[in-house]
């Protein structure tokens, strides 16, 4: 009888421990509130405060891919492109999203990794053929590395998708 009671207590403790160690299926209300607070701070230009809030949100939910992506953006705004690259890479590991590849491509370009940037912009386009920003940035890099025809083709596509900067650039440089 004692042996059975001990087994039940041990099994209960193990089950409770397993339940406590599981990652939640989504961000908690607290993590979401921190995320929203970070977005407000970002809009006000408080990038350090936004990074702090996003870091706390990620601490509460380690699979918060949106928070990793936005923290990467905040780091890029502070010229921490290596930190941004790491956060964009983590966001991609958690959720393959076209925008995340575009953002990481921008960080790679800022770090003068044009090959990596081109790869990321190409992947962004593969995931979302309507990603005008990825076409625009890839076209800019292609043109800058000597592939003027390919660059203008990408910039034209970005323009056709509604990117006004690409439209102006195309009119001025690709006709």
Secondary structure, DSSP 8 states (H G I E B T S, - for coil): -HHHHHHHHHHHHHHHHHHHHS--SS--HHHHHHHHHHHHHHHTT-HHHHHHHHHHHHHH-TT-HHHHHHHHHHHHHTT-HHHHHHHHHHHHHH---HHHHHHHHHHHHHTT-HHHHHHHHHHHHHH-TT-HHHHHHHHHHHHHTT-HHHHHHHHHHHHHTT-HHHHHHHHHH--
